[in-house]
Amino acid sequence: MTKREVITAMLSDVAVNGNADYVAYLENEIKLLDKKNARAKSAPKKADQFIDAVYGALTGDPQLIADIADKVGISAAKATARLNKLVADGKAVKGSVKVGKAKKVTYCLG
């Protein structure tokens, strides 16, 4: 049950309807929810802010995440998120390479 559903159910209750303070408070909560939803819908998607830069940093040769992140100037976590999106879109290929005893994830153009 969502917050809006709870508030709507409370407003339909006879005990709450008898108290003007309760009704005013609950109606204000619904207005706040509406305002929050409007902001969320109008906010630009920030996740794709660096995706073009990450795509531009890819080459035909496998590269480590840290190297790609350094080229673009973002953290490895942000680079990984964009790289996974590029793999899902078929624009990049995910692989792995053994560095010492560890396996490292690599990415290249798809």
NUTIMI-589226 format. One record per residue (C-alpha): y, z, x; residue number from 1; residue in three letters; chain. Coordinates in Angstrom, 1 decimal. Layout:
<atoms>
atom Y = Y Z = Z X = X num = NUM residu = Ala chaine = A
...
</atoms>
This chain:
<atoms>
atom Y = 0.0 Z = 0.0 X = 0.0 num = 1 residu = Met chaine = A
atom Y = 3.4 Z = -1.0 X = 1.4 num = 2 residu = Thr chaine = A
atom Y = 6.5 Z = 1.1 X = 1.5 num = 3 residu = Lys chaine = A
atom Y = 8.1 Z = -1.1 X = -1.1 num = 4 residu = Arg chaine = A
atom Y = 5.1 Z = -0.7 X = -3.4 num = 5 residu = Glu chaine = A
atom Y = 5.2 Z = 3.1 X = -3.1 num = 6 residu = Val chaine = A
atom Y = 9.0 Z = 3.2 X = -3.8 num = 7 residu = Ile chaine = A
atom Y = 8.5 Z = 0.9 X = -6.8 num = 8 residu = Thr chaine = A
atom Y = 5.7 Z = 3.1 X = -8.2 num = 9 residu = Ala chaine = A
atom Y = 7.9 Z = 6.2 X = -7.7 num = 10 residu = Met chaine = A
atom Y = 10.8 Z = 4.6 X = -9.5 num = 11 residu = Leu chaine = A
atom Y = 8.5 Z = 4.0 X = -12.5 num = 12 residu = Ser chaine = A
atom Y = 7.5 Z = 7.6 X = -12.6 num = 13 residu = Asp chaine = A
atom Y = 9.1 Z = 9.6 X = -15.5 num = 14 residu = Val chaine = A
atom Y = 9.7 Z = 12.7 X = -13.4 num = 15 residu = Ala chaine = A
atom Y = 11.6 Z = 10.6 X = -10.8 num = 16 residu = Val chaine = A
atom Y = 13.6 Z = 8.6 X = -13.4 num = 17 residu = Asn chaine = A
atom Y = 14.9 Z = 11.9 X = -14.8 num = 18 residu = Gly chaine = A
atom Y = 16.6 Z = 12.8 X = -11.5 num = 19 residu = Asn chaine = A
atom Y = 19.6 Z = 10.5 X = -10.7 num = 20 residu = Ala chaine = A
atom Y = 19.6 Z = 11.6 X = -7.0 num = 21 residu = Asp chaine = A
atom Y = 15.9 Z = 10.5 X = -6.6 num = 22 residu = Tyr chaine = A
atom Y = 16.7 Z = 7.2 X = -8.2 num = 23 residu = Val chaine = A
atom Y = 19.7 Z = 6.6 X = -6.1 num = 24 residu = Ala chaine = A
atom Y = 17.8 Z = 7.4 X = -2.9 num = 25 residu = Tyr chaine = A
atom Y = 14.9 Z = 5.2 X = -3.8 num = 26 residu = Leu chaine = A
atom Y = 17.1 Z = 2.3 X = -4.7 num = 27 residu = Glu chaine = A
atom Y = 18.9 Z = 2.7 X = -1.4 num = 28 residu = Asn chaine = A
atom Y = 15.6 Z = 2.6 X = 0.4 num = 29 residu = Glu chaine = A
atom Y = 14.8 Z = -0.7 X = -1.3 num = 30 residu = Ile chaine = A
atom Y = 18.2 Z = -2.1 X = -0.2 num = 31 residu = Lys chaine = A
atom Y = 17.5 Z = -1.1 X = 3.3 num = 32 residu = Leu chaine = A
atom Y = 14.1 Z = -2.8 X = 3.2 num = 33 residu = Leu chaine = A
atom Y = 15.7 Z = -6.0 X = 1.9 num = 34 residu = Asp chaine = A
atom Y = 18.3 Z = -5.9 X = 4.7 num = 35 residu = Lys chaine = A
atom Y = 15.6 Z = -5.3 X = 7.4 num = 36 residu = Lys chaine = A
atom Y = 13.5 Z = -8.2 X = 6.0 num = 37 residu = Asn chaine = A
atom Y = 16.6 Z = -10.5 X = 6.0 num = 38 residu = Ala chaine = A
atom Y = 17.3 Z = -9.7 X = 9.7 num = 39 residu = Arg chaine = A
atom Y = 13.7 Z = -10.2 X = 10.7 num = 40 residu = Ala chaine = A
atom Y = 13.6 Z = -13.7 X = 9.1 num = 41 residu = Lys chaine = A
atom Y = 16.9 Z = -14.8 X = 10.6 num = 42 residu = Ser chaine = A
atom Y = 16.2 Z = -13.6 X = 14.1 num = 43 residu = Ala chaine = A
atom Y = 15.3 Z = -16.4 X = 16.5 num = 44 residu = Pro chaine = A
atom Y = 11.9 Z = -16.4 X = 18.1 num = 45 residu = Lys chaine = A
atom Y = 12.3 Z = -15.1 X = 21.6 num = 46 residu = Lys chaine = A
atom Y = 8.6 Z = -15.6 X = 22.6 num = 47 residu = Ala chaine = A
atom Y = 9.2 Z = -19.3 X = 23.4 num = 48 residu = Asp chaine = A
atom Y = 12.4 Z = -18.7 X = 25.4 num = 49 residu = Gln chaine = A
atom Y = 10.6 Z = -19.4 X = 28.8 num = 50 residu = Phe chaine = A
atom Y = 7.8 Z = -21.6 X = 27.7 num = 51 residu = Ile chaine = A
atom Y = 9.5 Z = -24.8 X = 28.9 num = 52 residu = Asp chaine = A
atom Y = 10.2 Z = -23.3 X = 32.3 num = 53 residu = Ala chaine = A
atom Y = 6.6 Z = -22.1 X = 32.7 num = 54 residu = Val chaine = A
atom Y = 5.3 Z = -25.5 X = 31.7 num = 55 residu = Tyr chaine = A
atom Y = 7.7 Z = -27.1 X = 34.2 num = 56 residu = Gly chaine = A
atom Y = 6.3 Z = -24.8 X = 37.0 num = 57 residu = Ala chaine = A
atom Y = 2.7 Z = -26.0 X = 36.4 num = 58 residu = Leu chaine = A
atom Y = 1.2 Z = -28.7 X = 38.6 num = 59 residu = Thr chaine = A
atom Y = -2.1 Z = -30.5 X = 38.7 num = 60 residu = Gly chaine = A
atom Y = -3.4 Z = -27.9 X = 41.2 num = 61 residu = Asp chaine = A
atom Y = -4.6 Z = -24.5 X = 40.1 num = 62 residu = Pro chaine = A
atom Y = -2.0 Z = -21.8 X = 40.6 num = 63 residu = Gln chaine = A
atom Y = -2.1 Z = -18.0 X = 40.3 num = 64 residu = Leu chaine = A
atom Y = -0.2 Z = -16.3 X = 37.6 num = 65 residu = Ile chaine = A
atom Y = 2.0 Z = -14.4 X = 40.1 num = 66 residu = Ala chaine = A
atom Y = 3.0 Z = -17.7 X = 41.8 num = 67 residu = Asp chaine = A
atom Y = 4.0 Z = -19.3 X = 38.5 num = 68 residu = Ile chaine = A
atom Y = 5.9 Z = -16.1 X = 37.4 num = 69 residu = Ala chaine = A
atom Y = 7.8 Z = -16.1 X = 40.8 num = 70 residu = Asp chaine = A
atom Y = 8.8 Z = -19.8 X = 40.4 num = 71 residu = Lys chaine = A
atom Y = 10.2 Z = -19.1 X = 36.9 num = 72 residu = Val chaine = A
atom Y = 11.7 Z = -15.7 X = 37.7 num = 73 residu = Gly chaine = A
atom Y = 9.8 Z = -13.7 X = 35.0 num = 74 residu = Ile chaine = A
atom Y = 7.2 Z = -11.0 X = 35.1 num = 75 residu = Ser chaine = A
atom Y = 3.5 Z = -11.9 X = 35.3 num = 76 residu = Ala chaine = A
atom Y = 2.9 Z = -10.5 X = 31.8 num = 77 residu = Ala chaine = A
atom Y = 5.5 Z = -12.8 X = 30.3 num = 78 residu = Lys chaine = A
atom Y = 4.1 Z = -15.7 X = 32.2 num = 79 residu = Ala chaine = A
atom Y = 0.6 Z = -14.9 X = 31.1 num = 80 residu = Thr chaine = A
atom Y = 1.7 Z = -14.9 X = 27.4 num = 81 residu = Ala chaine = A
atom Y = 3.4 Z = -18.3 X = 27.8 num = 82 residu = Arg chaine = A
atom Y = 0.4 Z = -19.7 X = 29.7 num = 83 residu = Leu chaine = A
atom Y = -2.0 Z = -18.6 X = 27.1 num = 84 residu = Asn chaine = A
atom Y = 0.1 Z = -20.4 X = 24.5 num = 85 residu = Lys chaine = A
atom Y = 0.1 Z = -23.5 X = 26.6 num = 86 residu = Leu chaine = A
atom Y = -3.7 Z = -23.3 X = 26.9 num = 87 residu = Val chaine = A
atom Y = -4.0 Z = -22.9 X = 23.1 num = 88 residu = Ala chaine = A
atom Y = -1.8 Z = -26.0 X = 22.6 num = 89 residu = Asp chaine = A
atom Y = -3.9 Z = -28.0 X = 25.1 num = 90 residu = Gly chaine = A
atom Y = -1.1 Z = -28.5 X = 27.6 num = 91 residu = Lys chaine = A
atom Y = -2.6 Z = -26.3 X = 30.3 num = 92 residu = Ala chaine = A
atom Y = -6.1 Z = -25.5 X = 31.6 num = 93 residu = Val chaine = A
atom Y = -7.2 Z = -22.0 X = 32.5 num = 94 residu = Lys chaine = A
atom Y = -9.6 Z = -21.4 X = 35.4 num = 95 residu = Gly chaine = A
atom Y = -10.5 Z = -18.9 X = 38.0 num = 96 residu = Ser chaine = A
atom Y = -10.8 Z = -18.7 X = 41.7 num = 97 residu = Val chaine = A
atom Y = -12.3 Z = -16.0 X = 43.9 num = 98 residu = Lys chaine = A
atom Y = -9.9 Z = -14.3 X = 46.2 num = 99 residu = Val chaine = A
atom Y = -11.7 Z = -11.9 X = 48.5 num = 100 residu = Gly chaine = A
atom Y = -14.0 Z = -9.9 X = 46.2 num = 101 residu = Lys chaine = A
atom Y = -11.8 Z = -10.4 X = 43.2 num = 102 residu = Ala chaine = A
atom Y = -11.7 Z = -13.2 X = 40.6 num = 103 residu = Lys chaine = A
atom Y = -8.1 Z = -14.4 X = 39.9 num = 104 residu = Lys chaine = A
atom Y = -7.0 Z = -16.4 X = 36.9 num = 105 residu = Val chaine = A
atom Y = -5.4 Z = -19.8 X = 37.6 num = 106 residu = Thr chaine = A
atom Y = -3.6 Z = -22.3 X = 35.5 num = 107 residu = Tyr chaine = A
atom Y = -2.9 Z = -26.0 X = 35.9 num = 108 residu = Cys chaine = A
atom Y = -1.7 Z = -28.9 X = 33.8 num = 109 residu = Leu chaine = A
atom Y = -4.1 Z = -30.0 X = 31.2 num = 110 residu = Gly chaine = A
</atoms>
